[in-house]
Amino acid sequence: MSIIIVILAVNWFVLESLWTKSKVKNGFNIYSVPMGLKLLLFVTVPALIYGACVNWIEKPAEKWVSVLLVIVVAGLVYFLPPTILLSRDRAISIRWLGLSKTQIPLRKGVTIYADPKDNTVVVQDEEGRRIVHTIYNVDRAGFVEQLRASAERSVNIQI
């Protein structure tokens, strides 16, 4: 039963990312993860950290459980899709709860392509920096359309 719930939740997050449109703030379109996934992480991460702390204090013989819970939290943060900010002249990716920020100016030498294997849209500059819009980011069509509008300034699009 729990496997079915997980499969339904993942499908819900994908559908929610398809339905939700990006938000505009300070001249940037914001392509973040859907609200359902944010809510799940907002509840899950503190609960796992709390469980790890309580287990560490109350059951010193079972510290491996606390370590395992902290590893799960680290995995959730590591694999959380980035928030992408896109304007007419640059793309910014914010990952790992703000610890990593990648900025790519949309000018000559930038390549934009779709990777059907991972179902992603990638913005890559000549230095190899990449910003990846995953299936778990909102408004794929809006993201691609905004990137196509940037193609007028000699950005290489292969979508």
Contacts in CASP RR format, 6 or more apart in sequence:
PFRMAT RR
TARGET T0000
AUTHOR 0000-0000-0000
METHOD contacts of the structure
MODEL  1
MSIIIVILAVNWFVLESLWTKSKVKNGFNIYSVPMGLKLLLFVTVPALIY
GACVNWIEKPAEKWVSVLLVIVVAGLVYFLPPTILLSRDRAISIRWLGLS
KTQIPLRKGVTIYADPKDNTVVVQDEEGRRIVHTIYNVDRAGFVEQLRAS
AERSVNIQI
9 40 0 8 1.000
12 36 0 8 1.000
13 33 0 8 1.000
13 34 0 8 1.000
13 36 0 8 1.000
13 37 0 8 1.000
13 136 0 8 1.000
14 135 0 8 1.000
14 136 0 8 1.000
16 34 0 8 1.000
16 35 0 8 1.000
16 36 0 8 1.000
16 37 0 8 1.000
16 138 0 8 1.000
17 33 0 8 1.000
17 34 0 8 1.000
17 135 0 8 1.000
17 136 0 8 1.000
17 137 0 8 1.000
17 138 0 8 1.000
17 139 0 8 1.000
17 140 0 8 1.000
18 140 0 8 1.000
20 34 0 8 1.000
20 35 0 8 1.000
20 138 0 8 1.000
20 139 0 8 1.000
21 138 0 8 1.000
21 139 0 8 1.000
21 142 0 8 1.000
22 29 0 8 1.000
22 30 0 8 1.000
22 31 0 8 1.000
22 138 0 8 1.000
22 139 0 8 1.000
22 142 0 8 1.000
22 143 0 8 1.000
23 29 0 8 1.000
23 30 0 8 1.000
23 32 0 8 1.000
24 30 0 8 1.000
27 87 0 8 1.000
28 85 0 8 1.000
28 86 0 8 1.000
28 87 0 8 1.000
28 92 0 8 1.000
29 85 0 8 1.000
29 86 0 8 1.000
29 87 0 8 1.000
29 139 0 8 1.000
29 142 0 8 1.000
29 143 0 8 1.000
29 146 0 8 1.000
30 83 0 8 1.000
30 84 0 8 1.000
30 85 0 8 1.000
31 83 0 8 1.000
31 84 0 8 1.000
31 85 0 8 1.000
31 86 0 8 1.000
31 133 0 8 1.000
31 137 0 8 1.000
31 138 0 8 1.000
31 139 0 8 1.000
31 143 0 8 1.000
32 38 0 8 1.000
32 83 0 8 1.000
32 84 0 8 1.000
32 137 0 8 1.000
32 138 0 8 1.000
33 80 0 8 1.000
33 81 0 8 1.000
33 83 0 8 1.000
33 136 0 8 1.000
33 137 0 8 1.000
33 138 0 8 1.000
34 136 0 8 1.000
34 138 0 8 1.000
37 136 0 8 1.000
41 76 0 8 1.000
41 80 0 8 1.000
44 76 0 8 1.000
45 73 0 8 1.000
45 76 0 8 1.000
45 77 0 8 1.000
48 69 0 8 1.000
48 70 0 8 1.000
48 72 0 8 1.000
48 73 0 8 1.000
49 69 0 8 1.000
49 70 0 8 1.000
49 73 0 8 1.000
51 66 0 8 1.000
51 69 0 8 1.000
52 65 0 8 1.000
52 66 0 8 1.000
52 67 0 8 1.000
52 69 0 8 1.000
52 70 0 8 1.000
52 73 0 8 1.000
53 66 0 8 1.000
55 62 0 8 1.000
55 63 0 8 1.000
55 65 0 8 1.000
55 66 0 8 1.000
55 69 0 8 1.000
56 63 0 8 1.000
56 66 0 8 1.000
59 65 0 8 1.000
77 96 0 8 1.000
77 97 0 8 1.000
78 96 0 8 1.000
80 95 0 8 1.000
80 96 0 8 1.000
80 97 0 8 1.000
81 134 0 8 1.000
81 136 0 8 1.000
81 137 0 8 1.000
82 93 0 8 1.000
82 94 0 8 1.000
82 95 0 8 1.000
82 131 0 8 1.000
82 132 0 8 1.000
82 137 0 8 1.000
83 93 0 8 1.000
83 94 0 8 1.000
83 95 0 8 1.000
84 91 0 8 1.000
84 92 0 8 1.000
84 93 0 8 1.000
84 94 0 8 1.000
84 131 0 8 1.000
84 133 0 8 1.000
84 137 0 8 1.000
84 143 0 8 1.000
85 91 0 8 1.000
85 92 0 8 1.000
85 93 0 8 1.000
85 94 0 8 1.000
86 92 0 8 1.000
86 143 0 8 1.000
86 146 0 8 1.000
86 147 0 8 1.000
88 106 0 8 1.000
88 149 0 8 1.000
88 150 0 8 1.000
89 105 0 8 1.000
89 106 0 8 1.000
89 107 0 8 1.000
89 150 0 8 1.000
90 103 0 8 1.000
90 104 0 8 1.000
90 105 0 8 1.000
90 106 0 8 1.000
91 103 0 8 1.000
91 104 0 8 1.000
91 106 0 8 1.000
91 123 0 8 1.000
91 131 0 8 1.000
92 101 0 8 1.000
92 102 0 8 1.000
92 103 0 8 1.000
92 104 0 8 1.000
92 131 0 8 1.000
93 100 0 8 1.000
93 101 0 8 1.000
93 102 0 8 1.000
93 103 0 8 1.000
93 131 0 8 1.000
93 132 0 8 1.000
94 100 0 8 1.000
94 101 0 8 1.000
95 101 0 8 1.000
95 102 0 8 1.000
102 129 0 8 1.000
102 130 0 8 1.000
102 131 0 8 1.000
104 110 0 8 1.000
104 123 0 8 1.000
104 124 0 8 1.000
104 125 0 8 1.000
104 129 0 8 1.000
104 131 0 8 1.000
105 125 0 8 1.000
106 123 0 8 1.000
106 147 0 8 1.000
106 150 0 8 1.000
106 153 0 8 1.000
106 155 0 8 1.000
107 153 0 8 1.000
107 154 0 8 1.000
107 155 0 8 1.000
108 153 0 8 1.000
108 154 0 8 1.000
108 155 0 8 1.000
109 125 0 8 1.000
109 126 0 8 1.000
109 154 0 8 1.000
109 155 0 8 1.000
109 156 0 8 1.000
110 123 0 8 1.000
110 124 0 8 1.000
110 125 0 8 1.000
110 126 0 8 1.000
110 155 0 8 1.000
110 156 0 8 1.000
111 123 0 8 1.000
111 124 0 8 1.000
111 125 0 8 1.000
111 155 0 8 1.000
111 156 0 8 1.000
111 157 0 8 1.000
111 158 0 8 1.000
112 121 0 8 1.000
112 122 0 8 1.000
112 123 0 8 1.000
112 124 0 8 1.000
112 147 0 8 1.000
112 150 0 8 1.000
112 151 0 8 1.000
112 155 0 8 1.000
112 156 0 8 1.000
112 157 0 8 1.000
112 158 0 8 1.000
112 159 0 8 1.000
113 121 0 8 1.000
113 122 0 8 1.000
113 124 0 8 1.000
113 157 0 8 1.000
113 158 0 8 1.000
113 159 0 8 1.000
114 120 0 8 1.000
114 121 0 8 1.000
114 122 0 8 1.000
114 158 0 8 1.000
114 159 0 8 1.000
115 121 0 8 1.000
115 122 0 8 1.000
118 132 0 8 1.000
118 134 0 8 1.000
119 134 0 8 1.000
119 135 0 8 1.000
120 132 0 8 1.000
120 133 0 8 1.000
120 134 0 8 1.000
120 135 0 8 1.000
121 132 0 8 1.000
121 133 0 8 1.000
121 140 0 8 1.000
121 143 0 8 1.000
121 144 0 8 1.000
121 147 0 8 1.000
121 159 0 8 1.000
122 130 0 8 1.000
122 131 0 8 1.000
122 132 0 8 1.000
122 133 0 8 1.000
123 130 0 8 1.000
123 131 0 8 1.000
123 132 0 8 1.000
123 133 0 8 1.000
123 147 0 8 1.000
124 130 0 8 1.000
124 131 0 8 1.000
133 140 0 8 1.000
133 143 0 8 1.000
137 143 0 8 1.000
144 159 0 8 1.000
147 155 0 8 1.000
147 157 0 8 1.000
147 159 0 8 1.000
148 157 0 8 1.000
148 159 0 8 1.000
151 157 0 8 1.000
END
